[in-house]
Amino acid sequence: MKTYLPKVDLSQRKWHVVDADGVVLGRLAVQVANVLRGKNKPIYTDHLDAGDFVVVINAEKVAVTGKKETNKEFMTYSGWKGGEKHASVAQIRARQPERLIMHAVKGMIPKNRLGRVLLTKLKVYKGNEHPHAAQQPAPLTIVQ
């Protein structure tokens, strides 16, 4: 008996739009990562890209629980002496709110070539406007 492998049809990919206004960051990231991987489809296979595109709007209004706004820190390192920088969630939200959602979703997808391809299907924007109206994205509801 042979193992069935689904044919991934690139023309069948759908576009979804998610409003991050007031949604908890971790819960948003889990559900967006599942749609990107295609875990909500019956043809899901872990080593194939069967997921859809996701557009996240209102990235600056995403919620974090507890004291994460001030206490949680993100660290970047340039590789040079003294090149270590720390930033809190509030500082990142003020400068680049898209980075919060990208970082959370990136941590929930595979760390390999497939994961890098999946991240290209995630589009995050601050504000209500996005340039993907021609793709007619369907609204995706996030379960709290």
C-alpha positions as CSV (number, residue, x, y, z in Angstrom):
1,M,0.0,0.0,0.0
2,K,1.4,3.4,-0.9
3,T,1.2,6.5,1.2
4,Y,-1.0,9.2,-0.2
5,L,0.7,12.6,-0.7
6,P,-1.6,15.5,-1.5
7,K,-0.8,17.7,-4.5
8,V,-0.5,21.3,-3.2
9,D,-2.2,23.5,-5.7
10,L,-0.7,27.0,-5.4
11,S,-3.7,28.6,-7.2
12,Q,-6.0,27.4,-4.4
13,R,-4.4,29.5,-1.7
14,K,-6.7,31.8,0.1
15,W,-6.1,35.2,1.7
16,H,-7.2,35.9,5.3
17,V,-7.3,39.2,7.1
18,V,-7.0,39.4,10.9
19,D,-7.8,42.5,13.0
20,A,-5.4,42.4,16.0
21,D,-7.2,45.2,17.9
22,G,-7.4,44.0,21.5
23,V,-6.4,40.4,20.7
24,V,-3.8,38.7,23.0
25,L,-0.5,38.4,21.2
26,G,0.1,34.7,21.9
27,R,-3.4,33.5,21.0
28,L,-3.2,35.5,17.8
29,A,0.2,34.1,16.9
30,V,-0.9,30.5,17.4
31,Q,-3.9,30.7,15.2
32,V,-2.0,32.7,12.5
33,A,0.8,30.1,12.5
34,N,-1.7,27.3,12.1
35,V,-3.3,29.0,9.0
36,L,0.2,29.7,7.6
37,R,1.1,26.0,7.9
38,G,-2.2,24.7,6.7
39,K,-3.2,22.8,9.8
40,N,-6.8,23.9,9.4
41,K,-7.0,21.9,6.1
42,P,-7.6,18.2,5.6
43,I,-4.6,18.0,3.2
44,Y,-2.2,19.1,5.9
45,T,1.2,17.4,5.6
46,D,4.0,18.5,7.9
47,H,6.7,18.8,5.3
48,L,4.7,20.6,2.6
49,D,3.5,24.2,2.4
50,A,-0.3,23.8,2.2
51,G,-1.1,27.0,4.1
52,D,-2.8,30.3,3.1
53,F,-1.7,33.9,3.2
54,V,-2.5,36.0,6.3
55,V,-2.8,39.8,6.5
56,V,-2.7,41.2,10.1
57,I,-3.9,44.8,10.5
58,N,-3.9,47.1,13.6
59,A,-0.6,45.6,14.8
60,E,0.0,48.4,17.3
61,K,-3.2,47.6,19.1
62,V,-2.4,44.0,20.0
63,A,-2.7,43.2,23.7
64,V,-0.2,41.5,26.0
65,T,-1.1,40.1,29.4
66,G,0.4,40.8,32.8
67,K,3.4,43.1,33.1
68,K,4.9,42.1,29.8
69,E,4.5,45.6,28.4
70,T,7.3,46.8,30.6
71,N,9.1,43.7,31.9
72,K,9.5,41.5,28.8
73,E,12.7,42.4,26.9
74,F,13.8,41.5,23.4
75,M,17.6,41.3,22.9
76,T,19.5,41.8,19.6
77,Y,23.2,41.4,19.1
78,S,25.2,42.8,16.2
79,G,28.2,40.5,16.7
80,W,30.4,43.4,17.7
81,K,31.7,44.3,21.1
82,G,29.1,46.3,22.9
83,G,26.6,45.5,20.2
84,E,23.9,44.1,22.5
85,K,20.7,46.0,22.6
86,H,17.6,45.5,24.8
87,A,14.1,46.8,24.1
88,S,10.9,46.3,26.0
89,V,7.5,45.5,24.4
90,A,6.5,49.2,24.9
91,Q,9.6,50.5,23.0
92,I,9.1,48.0,20.1
93,R,5.4,48.9,19.9
94,A,6.3,52.6,19.6
95,R,8.9,52.1,16.9
96,Q,7.9,48.9,14.9
97,P,4.7,47.3,16.1
98,E,4.8,44.8,13.2
99,R,7.9,43.3,14.7
100,L,6.0,42.0,17.8
101,I,3.6,39.9,15.7
102,M,6.3,38.7,13.3
103,H,8.5,37.6,16.2
104,A,5.7,35.7,18.0
105,V,4.6,33.9,14.8
106,K,8.2,33.1,13.8
107,G,8.7,31.3,17.1
108,M,5.7,29.0,16.3
109,I,6.7,27.8,12.8
110,P,9.5,25.3,11.9
111,K,13.1,26.6,12.0
112,N,14.1,25.4,8.5
113,R,13.7,26.3,4.8
114,L,10.0,25.6,5.0
115,G,9.6,28.0,7.9
116,R,11.3,30.8,6.0
117,V,8.9,30.2,3.1
118,L,5.9,30.3,5.5
119,L,7.0,33.6,6.9
120,T,6.8,35.2,3.5
121,K,3.1,34.5,3.5
122,L,2.5,36.7,6.6
123,K,1.9,40.4,6.0
124,V,1.6,42.6,9.1
125,Y,0.6,46.3,9.0
126,K,-0.1,49.0,11.5
127,G,-3.4,50.8,11.0
128,N,-6.5,49.6,9.2
129,E,-5.2,49.9,5.6
130,H,-3.4,47.2,3.7
131,P,-2.4,47.0,0.0
132,H,-3.9,43.5,-0.6
133,A,-7.5,44.4,-1.4
134,A,-7.2,42.9,-4.9
135,Q,-6.7,39.5,-3.4
136,Q,-10.1,39.8,-1.6
137,P,-9.0,38.5,1.8
138,A,-11.7,36.8,3.9
139,P,-11.9,37.8,7.6
140,L,-10.5,35.3,10.0
141,T,-11.9,35.3,13.5
142,I,-9.5,34.7,16.4
143,V,-10.9,32.7,19.2
144,Q,-10.1,34.2,22.6
